[in-house]
Amino acid sequence: MGDLLGVAVLGAGHMGADHIRRIDRVVSGARIAAVADPDTTRAKEAVAGIEGVAVHTEPAAALDAPGVEAVLIASPGPAHEEALLAAFARGLPVLCEKPMVPDAKGALRVVEAEARLGRRLAQIGFMRRYDAEYRQLKALLDGGRLGRPLMLHCTHRNVSSPPGFTSAMLINSSVSHEIDAARWLLGQELTAVTVLRPRSSADAPEGLLDPQFVLFETERGALVDVEVFVNCGFGYQVRCEAVCERGSARIGEGHTMLVTTDGAAREEVAQDYVVRFADAYDREVQAWVDATRQGRVTGPAVWDGYAASVVAEAGVRSLETGARVAVDLAPRPDLYVGR
């Protein structure tokens, strides 16, 4: 492997372009070797000023481009399964944005494909595990000082939803982060989900069920609730409070500047997840690059991506039916036992 890890980025949209900038300007030890996006104009804009980057319309061409040693998948979720399997076939280490694969059956196929390799190649992009506050909360819960966790109260708000955003996507796109965060923070699998639907906000696009209230049950009796509201209008907010036997801890309050002037105080509210979790994304990609250069794979595994897809799929069924839906995970392959 050369001095710099050659990375192919699949997808040059909002997230892909931000990762291209990050690898070029922030992360050490890596370079952009190739980019693939059906919109070549967008791809060329994303790599403008970066030398030696091959631009392609097809992912396979980018994976086979000279100098490519690893791949970062930032394309839309439905394209992830094919891209992951193609990377596995080439033995390329992968960082794949969430959702790993939107549907549970496709996610299981990815689990089975990596398990057949007998070694991990993919890390899944649940970047909250790299956020300083989430890591602090994880250490506190693992330390046991507050006793057994009883409940997690979570909030996930966006300024507005993008065009084409569906009611199901509140669960399988937005809440997928809370699904992984809850599993990681508690060290437990989620066993059932119930989605409640309050009256939709007047600011929600017609037909969109927004906000939603999601309740998860865990294998050891904890409860996790999530308020997801993707057209709140005022900013991007992610909060989490852990309530335990001997105390509680809350994160998500301290990421903005407080301006006091003219007899009033004004707190700035982040408008975008790329802003709120910028440091987490930087640490996530740097950790992936460092591990890849050492021939290792760390961070959230393909099994974590699969579990999130199964739980989200159960959540969508609950949204559609109003019923409590049990989560049915396949047996965990030996490759992921202990994770």
N, C-alpha and C positions, 0 to 999 in steps of 0.2 A: 504494500500500500504506500502511496506517495505521501508527501508532507501534508497535503490537504485532501480530505475525504471528498471525492467527487459525488455530488448528490444530484439525482434527477428529481425534479418537482413536478408532480402530476396535478394540474389545475392551477390556473393563474388568476382566479377570482379574488374576492376580498381576502380570504384566509391564505390562499396560495401566494398571492402577491406579498402579503405581510411576512410569510415565511421566507420568501426569496430575499426580501430586504433584510430580514433577521440574519440569515446565513451569510449574506454578503457583507453586512456592516456590523453585526453585533457578536455573532458566534465565532469562536476561534476554532481552527482545525478543520474547516470545511470550506468548500466552494460550490457554486452552482455550475454543474457540468451540462445539464440539459433541462428543458422545460417542455411539457406537452399540454396543449389546450386546443380545443376545436376552434377557438377564436384566436387566430395567429396575431391579429393586431393587439389584442389584450396581452398575449404572451410576450410579444416584443416590447410593449410598454413596460411590463413588469421587470424585464431584464435590461432595460435601456441603461447603457453605461457600464454594464458588466461584460468583461471580455471573455471570449472563448465559450460562449453558451450556445448549444445547438437547440433550435426551436422546432418543435414538431407538432403535428395535429393529433397523432396517434400515440397512446401511452407506450405501446410495445417498441416503437421507434426510439423513444426517449430512453427506455430501459436498456436498449442495445447500443446506445450512443457511446462513442469512445470516451473513456475516462469515468464512466458511471460505476460507482462502487456501492451505492446505497440509494434508497428511494424514499421520498416523503410524499405521501398521498394526501392531497388536499382538494381532490375533485368531489363532485356531488356524491352523496352516500350510495346511490344505486350502482355507481361505477366501481365501488371499492372491492367487491368480491373478485371480479376479474383481474383487477390490478394486483391485489394481494397474491392470488394464485400465480400470476405471471412472475411476480417477484420471487415467490418461493421456487418456481421452476428454474430460475436463474441463480438461486442461492444468494439473493440480494437482501441485506438487512433493510427493514422497513420501519418508518414511523408513519402510522396511519391515523389521520384525523377521525374523530368520532362523527357519526356512528360508524363503528367498524363495518358493519353490514346492516342495513335497516331491518331486514326480516330475519327471524330466528333460524329458519331452515338454511338460509345462505350463510349466516354466521356460524352455524354448526359445521357446514362444509369447510369453512376456513379452519376451524378448530381441528377437524379430522385431517385436513391436508397438512397442517403444521405438525400434528402429532405423528403422522407417518414419516415426516422428516427425522423425527427423534431429537430435534433441537429447536430452540426458539429462534425465530428470525424477526418477529414483529413486535413492536411496542405500539400500544394504542394511545391516542392523544387525549387522555383525560387530564388536562393540564392543571386542574385544581389540586391534584396531589403534589404539585410543585409550588403552589402559592404559599407564601410565608405564614399567613394566618391559619390556613388549613393544616399545614404541617405542625404548627404550634398546638392546635386543637387535637390533632392526632396523637402527639406526644403526651399531652395532658391526659387524654382518655386511656392510652396504653399504660400510663404510669399508675393508674388506679387510685389517685389521691381523692377523686370525687366519687369513688364507688362505681357501682355498675350503671352504665348508661340506660336510662329508661325511655327517653324520647329525644328525637331531633326535630326541631321546628325550622323549616327552611323557607326562604323567600327567593323567588327568581322573577325579576321584572325587567322588561325591555321597553324602550321608548315607543317603538312601533314594530309591527311585523312586516317582513318583506312581501312583495307581490307573490301570490301563489301559496302563501303559508296556510296550512290547513289545521283544523281542530286536532287531528291526530298528531301533527308535528309539535304541538305544545308538549306532548308526552315523549315522542320518539326522537325529537331533536333537542328541545329545551331541557326537559326534565331528565333526559339521559345523563346529564352531568350530576344531578342530585342522586340518581340511581347509583352511579359509581361512587360518588363521594360517601353516600351512606354505607355501602358495602365496605368501603375502605376504612372509614372512621370507626365503624362498629366491629369490623372483622366478622361480619355475619352475612349470610345470604338473605335476600328478600324472598318471602314465601307467598305473599298475597298482596293484591293491590285493589283499592277501591277509588274511583274517581267521581267526585261530586261536581255538579255544574250549577253555580249560581247564575243569576240573570246576567247575560253578557253586557259588557260595557257599551255605552252608546258610541264610543270611539272605535270599537272593534269593527273590522270590515264585515259586510253583510254575510251572514252564515257562519262566521267564526265564533266558536264557543270559547270566549275569553273574558274573564279569567276562568281557571279551573282550580280545584282543590283536590290534591292527590294524597291518599293515605296508604302507606306501606306497612306491612307486618314483617317481622324478621324471625329467623329460626330460633332465637333465644328470648323472644317475648318483648322486644323493644318495638316502639312505634315511631314512624317517620312521617311527618306531614309536610307537604310542599304547596305553597301558594305560587302558582305560575300565572303571570299577567304580562302578556307580550305587547300590549298597547296601553301601557300606563300613562304615556305622554310626557313624563318629566325626566326620565333618566334610566340608566342601567343600574340595578341593585341586586346584589346577591348576598344573602345573609344566612347564617346558620347558628342555632343555639342548641347546645347539648344540655339536657336536663338529666342529672344523675342522682344517685341515692344521697349524696352528701354535698351537693352543690350544682352549679350550672356554669356554663361558659358560652359566650356569644362572640362571633366574629362577623366581619363585614361592615363595620361602622367607621373604620379609620382610614379610608383611602382617598379622602378629598380634602381640599383646602377650605378653611373657614376664614372669610373676609369680614372684618368689622370696620364699618365706616358710616359716617353720617347718621349716627344714632341707631344703627341696625347691624345685625350680623347675618351674613349670607353664606351658606355652605354650598360649594360646588358639587354637582352630581355628575359622575361619569356618564357619557352618552353611548358607550359602545363597549362590548366585551373585550375588544382588542386593547382598549385603554385600561380598563379595570384589571385585566389579567396580563398586562404586558410583561411584567417581571416573571410571572409564572411561565409564560410561553418561552421567554428567553432561557430560563433555567431548564425547562423541559427539553428544548432542542439542544442546548449545550450538553446536558446529561446524555442524550441519545448519541450525539456525535462522539463524545468522549468514550462511551461504552463501545460503540461500533468500532472505533479505531483500535480498541483493545481486544476486539473479537468477542465481546460480551453483549448480552441483551438484558436490560433492566427495565424498570417501570411497569406500567399496566400491561398485562399479557393479553393474548388473543382470547383466553378464557374470560377475562374481565369484559372484553368487548362483546363476547357471546352472551354472557349473563345479562349485560345491560340491554341487549336486543330482546332477549326473552322476557325480561321484566317489562320493558316498554311495550312489547306486543300484548302482554296481558293487560297493561294499562289502557291501551287503545280499545281492547274488547270491553273493559269496564266502562270506558267513556261511552261506547256505543250502546251498551245494555243497561247501564246503571247498576250492575251487580258487582259483588265482590268476586274477583277472579284469582284463582290459585296460580302460582308460578311453578312450572314444571321444567326443571333443568335436566339435561341429559347427564349420564355418568361422567364425572370429570376424568379425563385421560391422565395417566401417570405423569406426563410432562408437566402438568399444572398442579399436581398434588402438593400441598404445603404452601400454596400461594394464597 
